[in-house]
């Protein structure tokens, strides 16, 4: 409860200071006498701008109730949302990175939509991870808005050059190691594997699933306890350490804070890398095209997992148009919209029953990414940023100390202690 009180206080304090430099968003006007419909406000981070405007334009063209969109830079989103709540002018709809929903719900800033959502005939098909993170104390506060699934992508051309079967991706860590050695042996700046060694979020997205696929975990199910002493965490760190020691990963990995997360693989010099559905379209249209495949991120001895990312959508506390806002949410989750607005543009549907569709039939790599999203996990935490997104935080520190410095046991002990301190509110 200390964390919840801290978050509530933080958002209020942030909002008060932000008001000095921000203009509050005026509440939507009530419909005048004789007029039909209302105007709702919708706030989202800038990374969602394209799909939000596409959806809202389609909605506004066909509905009496209208929506106005406010786009906020991602690094200002929490501040802006807190400002609007504190000033008494909450938006009517919010799309937010799914990792933030538990904290917003715990702070009393979201509307309970449990009954409305569970009444949807397709409720059980909604992205499981989004639903899990949208739930707080057995109440649901958000449903999936857009989705991402982490996957392993491999360069088929380099596989062929290294004498490997280009249609047979690795199914376990031993095969990743074997294939990486063969590909690195090609020389000329070619390496078997890549990861962004200074990017905490990238490694939550692509490294944690390899632990999950092996039966291990980094947090307890309820997100209150660190589990970095899980044997599979050590195994995963030792595996990456082996790849690094054997120089199967390019030296530039150690300094990559995420800027080269996709670019390095797109250069055609990397055999395998954890990426996501977001990479497929740009790789297909690259100026230096090569054949590539998409498969699940594997565990040590098999098994698969994925990090289910993306945004959730909900109704902020204080919205005057709860029913109207949920009408929009129902519309965007409908099969027609999920296919014609999402899949047709090669965005993942947020419903598992729509992973196999006519648009993805053109390129099954999108179907596999959609399946990865459906089986994926996302750490549930009220302090996700402090644990996993902070470049100076314990998650990245543990990985770097173990992989680049070779101090695996020290890295785990320090990581466990620092996770525990953050989780206890210290």
C-alpha positions in Angstrom: 0.0 0.0 0.0 3.0 2.3 0.5 3.6 2.1 -3.3 0.0 3.0 -4.1 0.0 6.0 -1.8 3.4 7.1 -3.2 2.1 6.9 -6.8 -1.0 8.8 -6.0 1.0 11.6 -4.3 3.5 11.6 -7.1 0.9 12.1 -9.8 -0.8 14.9 -7.9 2.5 16.7 -7.2 3.6 16.3 -10.8 0.3 17.6 -12.0 0.4 20.7 -9.8 3.8 21.6 -11.1 2.8 20.7 -14.7 -0.1 23.1 -14.5 2.3 26.0 -14.3 3.5 25.2 -17.8 0.6 23.4 -19.5 -2.8 24.5 -20.6 -5.5 22.3 -19.1 -7.6 20.4 -21.6 -11.2 21.8 -21.4 -13.9 19.3 -20.7 -16.0 18.1 -23.7 -19.0 20.4 -24.2 -22.4 19.2 -23.4 -24.7 18.8 -26.4 -26.9 21.8 -27.0 -30.6 21.5 -26.8 -31.9 19.8 -29.9 -28.5 18.4 -30.9 -27.6 14.8 -30.8 -24.4 13.2 -29.7 -21.5 14.2 -27.4 -17.9 15.0 -28.0 -15.4 12.8 -26.1 -11.7 13.4 -25.5 -9.1 10.8 -26.1 -5.5 11.0 -24.9 -2.7 8.8 -26.2 1.1 8.7 -26.5 2.7 9.8 -29.7 3.8 6.3 -30.7 0.1 5.4 -31.2 -0.7 8.5 -33.2 -1.2 6.8 -36.6 -3.5 4.1 -35.5 -5.5 6.3 -33.1 -6.1 8.9 -35.7 -7.0 6.2 -38.2 -9.5 4.7 -35.8 -11.0 8.0 -34.6 -11.4 9.2 -38.2 -13.3 6.0 -39.1 -15.4 6.3 -36.0 -16.2 10.0 -36.4 -17.3 9.4 -40.0 -19.9 6.8 -39.0 -21.1 7.9 -35.5 -23.0 10.8 -34.0 -20.9 10.8 -30.9 -17.6 12.3 -31.8 -14.0 12.0 -30.4 -11.2 14.6 -30.2 -7.7 13.3 -29.9 -4.8 14.7 -27.8 -1.4 13.2 -28.6 1.3 13.5 -25.9 5.0 12.7 -26.2 5.6 9.4 -24.5 8.0 10.8 -22.0 5.4 13.4 -20.9 2.4 11.1 -20.8 2.3 10.3 -17.1 2.7 14.0 -16.3 0.0 15.0 -18.7 -2.5 12.4 -17.6 -1.8 13.3 -13.9 -2.4 17.0 -14.7 -5.7 16.3 -16.3 -6.9 14.1 -13.4 -5.7 16.5 -10.7 -7.3 19.6 -12.5 -10.7 17.9 -12.7 -10.7 17.7 -16.5 -10.0 14.0 -17.1 -10.2 12.7 -20.7 -13.0 10.3 -21.5 -10.8 7.7 -23.1 -7.1 6.9 -22.5 -4.8 4.5 -24.4 -1.7 3.8 -22.3 1.2 1.4 -22.3 -0.2 -1.7 -20.7 2.6 -1.7 -18.1 1.2 1.4 -16.5 -2.4 0.2 -16.0 -1.8 -1.5 -12.6 -0.4 1.6 -11.1 -3.1 3.9 -12.6 -5.8 1.5 -11.3 -4.2 1.3 -7.9 -4.1 5.1 -7.7 -7.9 5.2 -8.3 -7.5 6.9 -11.7 -9.4 4.4 -13.9 -13.1 3.5 -14.1 -14.1 -0.1 -13.3 -15.4 -1.6 -16.6 -15.5 -5.2 -15.3 -19.2 -5.9 -16.0 -19.2 -4.1 -19.4 -16.1 -5.9 -20.6 -17.1 -9.4 -19.4 -20.4 -9.0 -21.2 -18.6 -8.9 -24.6 -19.2 -12.2 -26.4 -15.5 -12.3 -27.4 -14.1 -11.3 -24.0 -12.3 -14.6 -23.5 -10.4 -14.0 -26.8 -8.9 -10.7 -25.7 -5.1 -10.7 -25.3 -4.6 -12.5 -22.0 -1.7 -10.4 -20.9 -3.5 -7.1 -21.5 -6.5 -8.4 -19.4 -4.1 -9.5 -16.6 -2.5 -6.1 -16.4 -5.8 -4.4 -16.7 -7.0 -6.1 -13.6 -6.4 -4.7 -10.1 -8.0 -6.3 -6.9 -10.3 -8.5 -9.1 -11.7 -5.5 -11.0 -11.0 -4.8 -14.7 -9.9 -1.3 -15.6 -8.7 -1.6 -19.2 -8.8 -3.9 -22.2 -6.3 -4.3 -25.1 -6.0 -1.4 -27.6 -3.0 -2.5 -29.7 -0.6 -5.4 -29.3 2.9 -6.5 -29.9 4.6 -9.8 -29.4 8.3 -10.5 -29.2 9.8 -13.1 -31.5 13.1 -14.5 -32.8 14.0 -13.3 -36.3 16.7 -15.1 -38.4 18.5 -14.2 -41.6 17.9 -17.0 -44.0 20.6 -15.9 -46.4 23.3 -16.1 -43.7 21.9 -19.5 -42.6 22.4 -20.8 -46.1 25.9 -19.3 -46.4 26.9 -21.0 -43.1 25.6 -24.4 -44.3 22.5 -24.3 -42.1 19.0 -25.1 -43.2 17.4 -21.7 -43.8 14.0 -23.1 -43.0 15.0 -24.6 -39.6 15.2 -21.9 -36.9 16.6 -22.7 -33.5 14.3 -24.5 -31.1 16.5 -24.2 -28.0 19.5 -22.4 -26.6 22.0 -25.1 -27.8 20.8 -24.6 -31.4 21.1 -20.8 -31.0 24.7 -21.4 -29.9 25.5 -23.9 -32.6 24.0 -21.7 -35.4 25.7 -18.5 -34.0 29.1 -20.2 -34.2 28.6 -21.3 -37.8 27.4 -17.8 -38.9 30.1 -15.9 -37.0 32.7 -18.1 -38.8 31.7 -16.5 -42.0 33.7 -13.4 -40.9 33.6 -10.0 -42.7 31.8 -8.4 -39.8 29.1 -11.0 -39.6 27.9 -12.2 -36.2 25.6 -15.0 -35.1 23.5 -13.1 -32.5 22.6 -9.6 -31.4 21.0 -7.9 -28.4 21.0 -4.2 -27.3 23.2 -4.5 -24.3 22.5 -1.1 -22.8 18.7 -1.1 -23.4 16.7 -2.2 -20.4 13.3 -2.3 -22.1 14.6 -4.2 -25.1 15.9 -6.9 -22.9 12.6 -7.1 -20.9 11.0 -7.6 -24.3 13.3 -10.2 -25.8 15.3 -11.7 -23.0 12.7 -12.3 -20.2 10.7 -14.5 -22.6 13.6 -16.9 -22.9 13.5 -17.3 -19.1 9.8 -17.8 -19.1 10.0 -20.4 -21.9 12.4 -22.3 -19.7 10.0 -22.4 -16.8 11.6 -19.6 -14.8 10.5 -16.2 -13.8 11.7 -12.8 -12.7 8.8 -11.7 -10.5 6.1 -13.5 -8.6 2.7 -13.8 -10.3 1.3 -10.9 -8.3 4.4 -8.7 -8.9 5.2 -8.2 -5.3 8.3 -10.5 -4.9 11.5 -10.6 -6.9 12.5 -14.1 -8.2 15.9 -13.4 -9.8 17.4 -16.2 -7.8 15.4 -18.6 -9.9 17.9 -21.1 -11.4 16.7 -20.3 -14.9 17.6 -16.7 -14.5 21.1 -17.8 -13.8 21.1 -20.2 -16.8 19.9 -17.4 -19.1 22.6 -15.1 -17.9 25.2 -17.8 -18.3 24.0 -18.5 -21.8 24.3 -14.8 -22.9 27.7 -14.7 -21.2 28.8 -17.7 -23.3 27.7 -16.0 -26.5 29.6 -12.8 -25.5 32.8 -14.6 -24.4 32.9 -16.6 -27.6 32.6 -13.3 -29.6 29.4 -14.5 -31.3 27.8 -11.0 -30.5 29.3 -7.9 -32.1 31.3 -5.6 -29.7 28.9 -2.7 -30.3 26.2 -4.5 -28.4 27.6 -3.3 -25.1 26.8 0.3 -25.8 23.6 0.0 -27.7 20.8 1.7 -25.7 18.2 0.7 -28.2 19.0 3.0 -31.1 20.4 0.1 -33.1 17.8 -2.4 -31.9 16.4 -3.0 -35.4 19.1 -1.3 -37.5 21.8 -3.8 -36.8 19.7 -6.8 -37.9 18.5 -4.8 -40.9 22.1 -4.4 -42.0 22.2 -8.0 -43.0 25.2 -8.9 -40.8 23.3 -10.6 -37.9 22.2 -14.2 -38.0 19.5 -14.1 -35.2 18.0 -11.6 -32.9 15.0 -11.1 -30.6 12.7 -8.5 -32.1 8.9 -8.0 -32.6 6.1 -7.8 -35.0 7.0 -4.1 -35.5 10.2 -5.2 -37.4 8.5 -7.3 -40.1 7.2 -4.5 -42.3 10.4 -2.4 -42.3 12.5 -5.4 -42.9 10.3 -6.4 -45.9 10.8 -3.0 -47.4 14.5 -2.5 -46.5 16.8 -1.0 -49.1 19.1 -4.1 -48.6 16.5 -6.9 -48.6 17.3 -10.4 -47.6 15.2 -13.3 -46.7 14.3 -13.6 -43.1 12.1 -15.9 -40.9 10.1 -15.3 -37.7 9.8 -17.9 -35.0 9.1 -18.1 -31.3 11.7 -17.2 -28.7 12.8 -20.6 -27.3 13.6 -21.8 -23.8 16.8 -23.6 -22.8 15.5 -27.1 -23.7 12.5 -26.0 -25.9 9.3 -24.4 -25.0 8.3 -20.9 -26.2 7.3 -17.6 -24.8 6.9 -13.9 -25.8 6.6 -10.5 -24.2 3.1 -9.3 -24.9 3.4 -5.5 -25.3 1.4 -2.7 -26.6 -1.2 -0.4 -25.1 -4.5 -0.9 -23.2 -7.5 1.3 -23.5 -9.8 2.4 -20.6 -12.0 5.1 -19.2 -10.4 7.5 -16.7 -12.1 8.1 -13.4 -14.3 11.2 -13.7 -15.2 10.7 -17.3 -18.7 12.1 -17.9 -19.3 9.8 -20.9 -18.6 6.3 -19.6 -21.3 4.5 -21.7 -20.4 6.4 -24.8 -16.7 5.8 -24.3 -17.3 2.1 -23.9 -19.4 2.1 -27.1 -16.2 3.2 -28.9 -14.1 0.5 -27.1 -16.7 -2.1 -28.1 -16.6 -0.9 -31.7 -12.8 -1.1 -32.0 -12.7 -4.6 -30.6 -15.3 -5.8 -33.1 -14.2 -8.4 -35.7 -14.7 -5.9 -38.5 -12.5 -3.2 -37.1 -9.9 -5.6 -35.9 -9.6 -7.0 -39.4 -10.2 -4.0 -41.6 -8.3 -1.4 -39.5 -5.7 -3.6 -37.8 -4.9 -6.7 -39.7 -5.3 -5.1 -43.1 -2.5 -2.7 -42.1 -0.5 -5.6 -40.6 -1.0 -4.5 -37.0 -1.8 -7.4 -34.7 -5.4 -7.9 -33.8 -5.9 -7.9 -30.0 -8.2 -10.9 -30.2 -6.6 -14.4 -30.3 -9.4 -15.8 -32.4 -8.4 -13.4 -35.3 -4.7 -14.3 -35.5 -5.4 -16.4 -38.6 -7.0 -14.1 -41.1 -7.1 -13.3 -44.8 -4.6 -10.5 -44.6 -2.0 -12.4 -42.6 -2.4 -15.4 -45.0 -0.3 -13.3 -47.4 2.6 -13.5 -44.9 2.4 -16.1 -42.2 5.1 -14.3 -40.2 2.4 -11.9 -39.0 0.3 -14.9 -37.9 3.1 -16.3 -35.9 3.7 -12.9 -34.2 0.0 -12.7 -33.4 0.2 -16.2 -31.9 3.2 -15.1 -29.9 1.2 -12.2 -28.5 -1.5 -14.6 -27.4 0.8 -16.8 -25.5 3.0 -14.0 -24.1 3.5 -12.7 -20.6 4.1 -9.2 -19.2 5.5 -8.5 -15.7 2.8 -7.2 -13.4 4.1 -4.4 -11.3 3.1 -1.1 -9.8 6.8 0.0 -10.2 7.6 -1.4 -13.6 9.6 1.6 -14.8 11.9 1.5 -11.8 12.6 -2.2 -12.2 12.7 -2.7 -16.0 12.9 0.6 -17.9 15.4 2.6 -15.9 18.8 2.6 -17.7 20.4 2.8 -14.2 18.0 0.3 -12.7 18.6 -3.2 -11.4 17.4 -5.2 -14.4 19.9 -3.8 -16.8 22.6 -3.7 -14.2 22.2 -7.4 -13.6 22.4 -8.3 -17.3 25.4 -6.1 -17.9 27.3 -7.3 -14.8 26.7 -10.9 -15.7 27.1 -10.9 -19.4 29.8 -8.3 -20.0 31.7 -8.6 -16.7 31.2 -12.3 -16.1 30.1 -11.8 -12.5 26.9 -13.8 -12.6 26.4 -14.7 -9.0 27.2 -11.1 -7.9 24.8 -9.8 -10.5 22.0 -12.0 -9.3 22.5 -11.2 -5.6 22.6 -7.5 -6.3 19.6 -7.6 -8.6 17.5 -9.6 -6.1 18.4 -7.1 -3.3 17.6 -4.0 -5.5 14.4 -5.4 -6.8 13.3 -6.3 -3.3 14.1 -2.8 -2.1 12.1 -1.2 -4.9 9.2 -3.5 -4.4 9.1 -2.8 -0.7 8.8 0.9 -1.4 12.3 1.8 -0.2 
